[in-house]
Structures are given as C-alpha cells and as structure tokens.
Amino acid sequence: MQEMGLGLAALGRPAYITLGRDEDFGGDRDVATMRARTWEVLDAARAAGVRYFDAARSYGLAEEFLAGWLTDRGIRPGEV
C-alpha cells in the first residue's frame, strides 16, 4: 500500500499558491471560512486514507487549522 500525504500550504495561506484564484474561495477569505473549508478537505483526505499532513509556520494558519481539526475530531497524535 502506498502512503499519501496532504500539504496544507494552499489551505492555510491561499495566496501562497492560488494567487489570482478568488473563484476557488468564492471571494471569501475570512478566517472562519478558510478554517471550515480546510476542515472539509481534511475530513475528505482522512476518509480517503490520508494519514500524513504537512503544516509549517510559513503556511499561514495551517498549523492552527490542523490542530483545531485534530482536537475537534478527537484525533490524538499517532492516530492520524
């Protein structure tokens, strides 16, 4: 089985990679909307079997979004 991961750079800091792609966010980039959309992606990735998530301080709010998602879903380190 091949393992897959998900990098969160474009989710925590959308202009990092998606510059000029406002339609992908419906023009709404407030923190609550970005968090909700990130959590949707994380839920879908986990359901698809992804267990490695890459977040870094330079990815804007990615670490905060990932930590909140893990806490909200009751996922502890090592269970991802």
ABEGO torsion letter per residue (X at the ends): XBBBBBBAAAAABAAAAABGAAAAAGGBABAAAAAAAAAAAAAAAAAAGBABBBBBAAAEAAAAAAAAAAAAAGBBBGAX
